[in-house]
C-alpha cells in the first residue's frame, strides 16, 4: 500500500472503531420512544426528556440509534473487505470523467468505493 492508501485505511479503521465503541457503550440496542412523553431510554440508562428535544430531533436520534450505527459499520467493513488492499476491478471515472467500468486497482491503490466510504466518515480533500 502507498502511504496515502495506508493513511486512508488507518483513518477508516479508527473512524469505524470509534463509532462501534460508542454504539456498544450505549448497549448496541435500538432506541424506542414512548408516546407523547418523549422519554427515550438508551441501553446505558441515559434518559432524554421531550421537554428539551423537538420531534424532528427525536426522529433523527431514533434513525441513528446504536443498532443502526452498528449495522452501518458492519456493512462498511464488508465493503472494505471487498475493496481495500486487494487487487480487483471496480467502476471508476478516468481523467476525462468517462466511466470506465472495469478499472483495475492493485494492492497499493484505493478504489473509488474506499474513498467514498471514507468521505462518509469525514475524510476530506485535504487529507487525500
C-alpha positions in Angstrom: 0.0 0.0 0.0 1.1 3.5 -0.6 1.3 6.0 2.2 -1.9 7.6 1.0 -3.7 4.2 0.9 -2.4 3.2 4.3 -3.4 6.6 5.7 -6.9 6.2 4.3 -7.3 2.6 5.6 -6.0 3.6 9.0 -8.4 6.6 9.1 -11.3 4.3 8.2 -10.3 1.7 10.8 -10.2 4.4 13.5 -13.4 6.1 12.5 -15.4 2.9 12.2 -14.0 1.5 15.5 -14.9 4.7 17.3 -18.5 4.6 16.2 -18.7 0.9 17.1 -17.3 1.6 20.6 -19.7 4.4 21.2 -22.7 2.3 20.0 -21.6 -0.6 22.2 -21.2 1.8 25.2 -24.9 2.6 24.8 -25.8 -1.1 24.8 -25.9 -1.5 21.0 -29.7 -1.6 21.1 -32.4 0.2 19.2 -33.9 3.3 20.7 -37.6 3.3 21.5 -39.7 6.4 22.0 -42.8 6.3 24.2 -45.9 8.2 23.2 -46.1 11.9 23.9 -43.8 11.9 26.9 -40.8 11.6 24.5 -39.0 9.6 27.1 -36.2 7.7 25.3 -34.1 5.2 27.1 -30.8 4.2 25.6 -29.1 0.9 26.6 -26.7 2.6 29.0 -29.6 4.1 31.1 -29.4 7.6 29.6 -32.8 9.4 29.6 -33.7 12.2 27.3 -36.8 14.2 28.1 -39.0 15.7 25.3 -39.2 19.0 27.1 -35.7 19.6 25.6 -35.9 17.8 22.3 -38.1 18.6 19.4 -39.9 15.9 17.4 -37.5 16.1 14.5 -34.5 15.8 16.8 -36.0 12.7 18.4 -36.7 11.2 14.9 -33.1 11.8 14.0 -31.8 10.1 17.2 -34.0 7.1 16.6 -32.8 6.8 12.9 -29.2 6.9 14.2 -29.6 4.7 17.3 -26.8 2.3 18.4 -28.2 -0.7 16.5 -28.3 1.3 13.2 -24.8 2.6 13.7 -23.5 -1.0 14.3 -25.4 -2.2 11.1 -23.8 0.6 9.1 -20.3 -0.1 10.5 -20.7 -3.8 9.7 -21.8 -3.1 6.1 -18.9 -0.7 5.6 -16.4 -3.3 6.9 -17.8 -5.8 4.4 -17.4 -3.3 1.6 -13.8 -2.6 2.7 -13.1 -6.4 2.8 -14.0 -6.5 -0.9 -12.3 -3.3 -2.0 -9.4 -2.4 0.4 -5.9 -3.6 0.0 -6.7 -6.2 -2.7 -6.4 -6.4 -6.4 -9.8 -6.0 -8.0 -11.8 -4.3 -10.8 -14.1 -1.5 -9.8 -16.1 1.1 -11.7 -14.2 4.4 -11.8 -14.0 7.5 -13.9 -10.9 8.2 -15.9 -9.1 11.6 -16.0 -11.7 12.9 -18.6 -14.7 12.0 -16.4 -15.6 9.0 -18.6 -16.9 6.0 -16.6 -14.5 3.1 -17.2 -16.5 0.1 -15.8 -13.5 -2.2 -15.4 -10.6 -0.2 -13.9 -8.0 -2.5 -12.3 -6.8 -1.5 -8.8 -3.8 -3.2 -7.3 -2.9 -3.7 -3.6 -1.5 -0.2 -3.3 -4.4 1.8 -4.7 -7.6 2.9 -3.0 -10.6 2.5 -5.4 -13.5 5.0 -5.5 -15.6 2.8 -3.2 -13.0 3.0 -0.4 -12.6 6.8 -0.9 -16.4 7.2 -0.9 -16.8 5.2 2.3 -14.0 7.4 3.9 -15.8 10.5 2.8 -18.9 9.4 4.7 -16.7 9.3 7.8 -15.3 12.7 7.3 -12.2 12.1 5.2 -11.6 15.5 3.4 -9.8 16.5 0.3 -7.1 18.0 2.4 -6.3 14.6 3.9 -6.0 12.9 0.5 
